[in-house]
Amino acid sequence: MTNTMLDFLIVSIALLAIGIYGVSVKRNAIRMLFAIEMIVNAANLNLVAFGRFLPTSHGQTFALFSIAIAAAEVAVGLALIIVAYRMYKNVDIAEFRSLKG
């Protein structure tokens, strides 16, 4: 069975929709971080799909750089969540109002 570009795009759109839903509705910081990762994975899937179907595109290379940047983002995000949990004993975003400058 051969996969077409449309198959990859449908999965990517589903990942993007789930990620946007998670960022907009969820109030838990860890769930929001997971939702952001789903959005990044949707973008990576598009990069790899275009790299596969377009011979002049270097989508796989860009996807590898994006994965490295996403790993750094997760490390910083989890560090911030741990600090916020130590301060507030909760990871609810509504409780972080006093962090504003």
Order of alpha helices (4+ residues) and beta strands (2+ residues): alpha-alpha-alpha
